[in-house]
Amino acid sequence: MTDQKTTNDEPAENQTAENPTADGQTTDGQTTETSAQDQAGSDKAATDGAMDDILNDVLAAAGAETKGEAEAQGPLTAMIAERDQLKDQLLRALADTENMRRRSEREAANVRKYGHTPFARDLVGAIDNLARVVESAPENLDQADETVKSLITGIQLSWTELQSVIEKHGIKRVEPLGEKFDYNLHQAMFEVPTNDQPSGMVLEVVQHGYVLHDRLLRPAMVGVSKPGDAAGTNGNDQTKTDE
């Protein structure tokens, strides 16, 4: 009887011995799976942390760059303004220099052209005296004495040469006889009533004038025509006829 119970109990012991093994295997499997999940969670957390660190670094770098640009924007604007100011000053200086150069050229040209104006005004008096000598000389020199003839010939040659020299330096003689009166070149000394000439014509030259290029040195003194008094003339003629 005892042996039989022992025999019957052996499978129970074996079964009991086997069950802890199965339970142990099941527990180990669950532990392994849990460890894998924990590891995956840790890896994900580490990855998320790394991404956050990278994102923070990028944002920090962007913020620093923006701040640097903002800080650099002030000096850059000042430099640009200073450059524009210096450029404007340079352009103004160049314009002033160019204007001064042109003004200097005009003044130099005027000096070359009109610098001898006082000398020319003084010279025309001597020219007039020489012209009177030439005009008073007799036309026929064959009957004159050899001395007088040589003297007059020398004066005429000097007059011709003098005319060439003064014309070379821009001095010209104004000879308005028979021309229309021009108040820019002529000075009316008296009026001559006449019906033979239009009004305002130069009928007589008292003194010749001279110009230096386009500037008047001395006006020509002239007598100018004016309309004759026809009624007065007819009245005088009628009076003489009655007498």
C-alpha positions in Angstrom: 0.0 0.0 0.0 2.8 2.4 0.9 4.6 1.7 -2.3 1.7 2.5 -4.4 1.2 5.9 -2.9 4.8 6.7 -3.4 4.5 5.7 -7.0 1.5 7.8 -7.5 3.2 10.8 -5.8 6.2 10.7 -8.1 4.4 12.1 -11.2 3.1 14.9 -9.0 6.6 15.7 -7.9 7.9 15.5 -11.4 5.1 17.7 -12.6 5.9 20.1 -9.8 9.5 20.0 -10.7 8.6 20.7 -14.3 6.2 23.5 -13.7 8.8 25.8 -12.0 10.9 25.3 -15.1 8.1 26.4 -17.4 7.2 29.3 -15.1 10.8 30.3 -15.1 11.0 30.2 -18.8 7.9 32.4 -19.1 9.3 34.9 -16.6 12.6 35.1 -18.4 10.8 35.8 -21.7 8.7 38.5 -20.2 11.8 40.0 -18.6 13.7 40.0 -21.9 10.8 41.7 -23.7 10.5 44.3 -21.0 14.2 45.0 -21.1 14.0 45.4 -24.9 11.1 47.9 -24.5 13.0 49.8 -21.9 16.1 49.9 -24.1 14.0 51.1 -27.1 12.5 53.8 -24.9 15.9 54.8 -23.7 17.2 55.0 -27.2 14.2 57.1 -28.3 14.6 59.4 -25.4 18.3 59.8 -26.2 17.5 60.5 -29.8 14.9 63.0 -28.9 17.3 64.7 -26.5 20.0 64.8 -29.2 17.5 66.3 -31.6 16.5 68.9 -29.0 20.1 69.7 -28.4 20.7 70.1 -32.1 17.6 72.3 -32.5 18.6 74.4 -29.6 22.1 74.8 -31.1 20.6 75.8 -34.5 18.3 78.3 -32.9 21.1 79.7 -30.8 23.3 80.1 -33.8 20.5 81.7 -35.8 19.8 84.1 -32.9 23.5 85.0 -32.6 23.7 85.6 -36.3 20.6 87.8 -36.3 22.0 89.7 -33.3 25.3 90.1 -35.1 23.6 91.4 -38.2 21.6 93.8 -36.2 24.7 95.0 -34.4 26.6 95.3 -37.7 23.7 97.1 -39.4 24.4 100.3 -37.4 28.1 100.8 -38.4 27.3 99.8 -42.0 24.6 102.5 -42.3 27.0 105.0 -40.9 29.7 104.0 -43.3 27.3 104.2 -46.2 26.2 107.7 -45.2 29.8 108.8 -44.7 30.6 107.4 -48.2 27.7 109.3 -49.8 28.8 112.5 -48.1 32.4 112.2 -49.2 31.2 111.4 -52.7 29.0 114.5 -52.8 31.9 116.6 -51.5 34.2 115.2 -54.1 31.8 115.9 -56.9 31.3 119.5 -55.6 35.1 120.0 -55.5 35.5 118.7 -59.0 32.7 121.0 -60.2 34.3 124.0 -58.5 37.7 123.1 -60.0 36.2 122.8 -63.5 34.4 126.1 -63.1 37.5 127.8 -61.9 39.5 126.3 -64.8 36.9 127.6 -67.4 36.8 131.0 -65.7 40.6 131.2 -65.7 40.7 130.3 -69.4 38.1 133.0 -70.2 40.0 135.6 -68.2 43.3 134.6 -69.9 41.6 134.9 -73.3 40.2 138.3 -72.4 43.7 139.5 -71.2 45.3 138.3 -74.5 42.5 139.9 -76.5 41.8 143.2 -74.6 44.9 143.6 -72.4 46.4 146.3 -74.6 43.2 148.4 -74.6 44.7 151.4 -72.7 47.7 151.4 -75.0 45.5 151.3 -78.0 43.4 154.2 -76.8 46.5 156.3 -76.4 47.8 155.2 -79.8 44.8 156.3 -81.8 45.6 159.9 -81.2 49.1 159.6 -82.7 47.5 157.6 -85.6 45.1 160.5 -86.2 47.9 163.0 -86.4 49.8 160.8 -88.9 46.6 160.4 -90.9 46.2 164.2 -91.2 49.7 164.5 -92.5 49.0 161.9 -95.2 45.7 163.4 -96.2 47.2 166.9 -96.5 50.0 165.8 -98.8 49.7 166.8 -102.4 48.5 164.2 -104.8 51.0 165.0 -107.5 54.5 164.6 -106.1 56.3 165.0 -109.4 56.5 168.8 -109.1 57.5 168.7 -105.5 61.1 169.1 -104.2 63.0 165.9 -103.8 63.4 166.4 -100.1 59.7 167.0 -99.6 58.9 164.1 -102.0 61.1 161.7 -100.0 59.6 163.0 -96.7 56.0 162.5 -97.9 56.8 159.1 -99.4 58.4 157.9 -96.1 55.3 159.1 -94.1 53.0 157.3 -96.5 55.0 154.1 -96.2 55.0 154.4 -92.4 51.2 155.0 -92.4 50.7 151.9 -94.5 52.9 149.8 -92.2 51.2 151.2 -89.2 47.8 150.3 -90.5 49.0 146.7 -91.0 50.4 146.5 -87.5 47.3 147.8 -85.7 45.0 145.5 -87.8 47.2 142.6 -86.8 46.5 143.4 -83.2 42.7 143.8 -83.7 42.6 147.6 -84.0 40.4 148.8 -86.9 39.5 152.2 -88.1 35.8 153.1 -88.3 35.1 155.0 -91.5 31.3 155.6 -91.5 31.0 158.1 -94.4 27.9 157.3 -96.4 26.7 154.6 -94.0 23.6 154.4 -91.7 24.2 156.0 -88.3 25.0 153.4 -85.7 24.8 154.6 -82.1 27.1 151.8 -81.0 30.0 153.1 -83.2 29.1 156.7 -84.0 28.6 159.9 -82.1 26.4 162.5 -83.8 27.9 166.0 -83.5 25.4 167.9 -85.7 22.6 167.3 -88.1 22.5 168.3 -91.8 19.1 169.1 -93.3 18.8 167.5 -96.7 16.3 166.1 -99.1 19.0 164.2 -101.2 19.7 161.6 -98.6 17.5 159.5 -96.3 17.3 160.5 -92.7 20.0 159.2 -90.4 22.8 158.8 -92.9 26.4 159.9 -92.1 27.2 162.8 -94.4 30.4 164.1 -92.7 33.1 162.6 -90.6 34.7 165.0 -88.1 36.9 162.4 -86.5 37.4 158.7 -87.3 36.6 156.1 -84.7 38.5 152.9 -83.7 37.5 149.5 -82.4 39.6 146.8 -80.7 38.1 143.5 -81.9 34.5 143.9 -80.9 35.0 146.7 -78.3 34.8 150.4 -79.1 38.0 152.4 -78.4 36.6 155.7 -79.6 33.4 156.5 -81.4 33.5 158.3 -84.7 32.3 161.9 -84.6 30.0 162.5 -87.5 27.3 164.7 -89.0 24.0 163.0 -89.7 21.3 163.9 -92.2 17.8 164.9 -91.4 14.8 165.7 -93.6 14.9 169.2 -95.1 12.2 171.8 -94.4 10.5 171.9 -97.8 7.9 174.4 -96.7 10.5 176.8 -95.3 12.6 176.5 -98.4 9.6 177.2 -100.7 8.6 180.2 -98.5 12.1 181.7 -98.8 12.1 181.2 -102.5 8.7 182.9 -102.8 10.0 185.9 -100.8 13.0 186.3 -103.0 10.8 186.2 -106.1 8.5 188.9 -104.8 11.4 191.1 -104.1 
